């Protein structure tokens, strides 16, 4: 009988001191899935980082190529980030995205799921 109690005590200690499961610790480091797509319209080239699932209206952020880490981080937080290659063409990129917000223009087919899920700030 004493051995049975000893085994029960050992089992309780093992359960209580066991490390947390991998599933519980991975929740703390969860990062939403991000997709990266590119586009070329005439001489305009850009790379888009966005959450894989677009729900609601997301902020649209324009930045310049070379800031991929920042773009990934912002996309993981829910923003749609457009990295443009030519700083002087930023207004033209913004015009394309305004058209896309109305499901129009040259980006409408490639980014059809984006329409209605981002807001373009007016200057």
C-alpha positions, 0 to 999 in steps of 0.5 A: 500500500505504501508503494502505491502511495509513493507512486501516486506522489511521484506521478503528481510531482511529475505532472506539476513540475513538467514544462509547459507544452509546445502549443502553450508556448507558441501562442506567445510568439504567434505571428499572423501569416503574411503574403508578399506580392509584386506588381508592375504597371508600366514603369511603376514597380512595387512589392506588397506585404499584407496579412494573408486574411483581410478582414475589415478595413486595414491601414495602407502604408507606403514605404520604399524598397529596402524596408522589407523587415518593417513591411513584414512587421507592419503586415503582421500587425494588420497593415497593407504595406506597399514598397515602391521602387521609385520615390518620385512615383509615389503619387502615381502608386497612390492613384493606382491604389485609390482606383483599386479601392473602388475595384477599378484600374490596372491592379483590380484583377491581381489584387481583387480581394483587396478592394474594400479592405484598405483605406488610402489617406487623402493628401 
